[in-house]
Structure formats: C-alpha cells, structure tokens
C-alpha cells in the first residue's frame, strides 16, 4: 500500500471512530464516494477497534509500568488506534522524558499492526526543526508495537504569546513557523489536524 492511500485510510478511520457506530455507513458512503475498497478497508479497522478495549486507567496496557527501557508516568491522550503516554527512559543509560505511543489492545489484527508500523515509518521519514522527532520503537513484553517521540511540554500559542508579551510582528513570525511546519507535512503527504488532545508529532 502506498503512503498516500495509507494516510487517506487513517484519516477516514480517525474521523469515523469518533462517530456513533450507527453513523459509520453514512459517513463512509459520503467520504469514500464510489471507492468500495476504500470503504471496506476503513470498516475493517473500525471493526477491529470495536474489539479492543481502551485503557481506562493512566497505566500502561496490562498494568505494566515499563515498556521496553521506558517507565510509564501517566496517560497523555488516546485515539482510535493507539494510546499516548508520558514516559521516561530510566534504564541507567540516561534519563529523558518522552511521548510513547502504543497500539491499543493486545489482540490487534495483523493488518492493524502493519498500519501502525507504516505510521511509524512515515513519522521516521520526517525531518523538520518544528516537528517532534521519532526517537525509538519496539514491542512491549506482550508483542504490541510502540514508538517513542520527543515530548514537548508546551502551551497553546495564544497563551504563549501573552506570557511572552509578543507584539504583532512577533506573533506573525511565530505563526509563520507553524505554517512552514504544516507545509512540510503536507509536502510529505501527512494531513495535520488537531482534535482534542494533540498527539505526538504535532507542530511545536
């Protein structure tokens, strides 16, 4: 599957999974138009998501406090495909706070795992000073894939501008940085949007 189609499927899935189950058919019939195979691929992901249970606590899957060399601190956010944790590398080599995304559910289908791996590779191909970097990846003790990115402990742009008492030219320069990062993502076929809690990989 090429990157553009993967990102299209992922975008449709992310939108549909936030809707009530009864609205999925109507949404997909409109969003996918006459592309039946596209509808089927998104429906397969939605069906898989229904069988996975989203963790309700702030701990890692199966109650684990560590994932690879990373110690889980708390949950940052969750989406249809994965859960993002604040974690710290604490294996004696060095200490570093990171954002760790793990595929939710330990019985994910092979297709879902493949898509997660493809997402990880798409992010690994990005190289921009205003986009969080992917740092690491691997599997949990249960064989569930994860990847690790820079953790950016930021704040909303408007609040940052106010706290720094930026004038209008300063705010425009900051906004231009965001626009350049978004343009870079679009050039690499990544559609950026913010819904609820931003996930790792969003612009700084």
N, C-alpha and C positions, 0 to 999 in steps of 0.2 A: 504494500500500500504506500502511495507517495505521501509526502509530508502534508501537502495542501489538503488532500482528502481526509487524512487523519485529523487535522486541525478542524476541518468542517464538521466531522462527526463529533469530535469532542465539544465543539461549541454548541451544537444542537443538543447533545446529551446534557450539558450543564444547564441549558435553558429549560429543557423538558423536565428534568429531575426535580425542579423547584415547583412544578405544577402538580395539582391533584392528578392521581392516576387516570381518572376519567377524562381528563383534558388532553392526554398524550396523543390520541389518534388524530384529533382535530388539529393540534399544533403541528404534528409531523406532516399531515396531508398538505397543510399550507406551506410550511417551511421547506419541505423537500420537493414540493410540486409533483412532477411525474417520475421522479427518481425513486423507483420502488426499492432498489437495492440499498440506497442510502437510508430509506425508512427502516428497512429490515435490520441494518447494522446498528442503528440507534436504538431500535426496540430491543435488540439482543442485550445491549449494555444496560438498558433500563430494567429488563427482566433480571439481569444479574444483580443489579443494585438492590432490587427488592428482596433478594435472598441474603444480602449482607446486613449485619446489624451495626449501626453506627455506635461507636463507643459513647456511653452516657457520662462517664467519669472523665477526669482530666489525666488519667493514667494511660499508659501505652496499651496496645492490644494484649489480651490475655493477662492483664495485670502486671506486665513487665515494667520494670523501672529502668532498664537499659535496652538499647537497640544498637547492636554492634558495639563500638567503643564509646557510644554516646549515652549519657544519663538523662532521662526524660525529666523535665521540670514541671511543665504544665501544657495543656492544650491551647493552641492559638486560634484554630479555626478548623472548619470541616466543609467538604463539598460532596458532590455526588460520587466522586471516585476515590478520594483519599482524606486523611486527617493530617493536620499540620501541628507539630509540637515544638515548643521551645525546649531545646536540649543543650547539653554542654559536653564537649569532648573532655573526658576525665579519666583517661587510661594511663596516666603517668607520663605520656609523651609531652603534652601541653594542655592548657585549658582554653576553650574558646566556645562562646555561646553561638548556637546555630539554629536555623529553622529546619526541621526534619519532617519530610512528608512521607507517609507510609500508605500503601494501598489498603483501604479498609476492608475488613473481613479476611479471615484466613482460609476461605474456601473459594477464592476468586477463580473464575474460569481462565483457561489458558489464553483466550482471546483478550480478556481484560488485563491480564498480566503483560501480554505483548504490547498492548496500547500504553500501559504505564511505562514500560521500557522505552517505547518510542517517544513518549512525552519527555522522559528523562534525557534522551539523546538530543531532542530539539532544544532543550534548555542548555545542554552542554555545548551546543554549537554557537550560542550567543556570546558575544564579547563586546561589552559596552560599559563605559565607566559609571553610568547611571542606572544600570540594571544589575540586580543581585546575581552573584555568580553561583554556579553549582560547584560544590566542593568535593562531594563524595557520594557514594552509592553502594548498595549491597542488599543483603537479605537479612530478615530477622531470624531468630532461632527457629521459628515455625516456617521459614521459607518464603515469607511475604516480602516483596521488594520495597525498597525505600530509596530516597535520595536526600541529600543534605545541601542546603544553600546558606548564603550569608543571612544572618539575622540582622535586620535593620530596625533598631528601636527608635522609630521616628514619630512624627506627629503630623496632623493634617496641615496641608500647605498654608491655608489661611491663618491657622493658629501660629505656625512657624513665622510667617511674615509679620504678624502682630508682635510676637515675642521679640523679634529682631528689629522691630520698628523700621521695616524696609519701606523706602519711598516707592513711588510708582515705577521709576526705571528699574529699581532693584527687583520688584515683583515681576516685571516683564522679563528680566534676564533669567530669573528662576523658572518662570513658566516656559521660556524657550528651551531650557534644559530638559524639561518634561516632554515637550513636543518633539525634540530631537530623539529622545529615547523611544517614544511611541512610533516615530517614523522608522527607526531602526527595526523595531519589532515587526512592523507591517512589511518592510522590505524583506524580512525573513519569514513571511507568511504566518506570523503569530498575531492573532486578533486579541487585542487587550481590552479588558473591560473590568470594572470594579463593581462587585455585587456583595454587599455585606462585608465580612471581614476580609481584607486583602490577603491574598495568598503570596507565598514567597515567589519572587520573580517579578513583582510589581516594581514600577519605577521608584527610585529614591527621590 
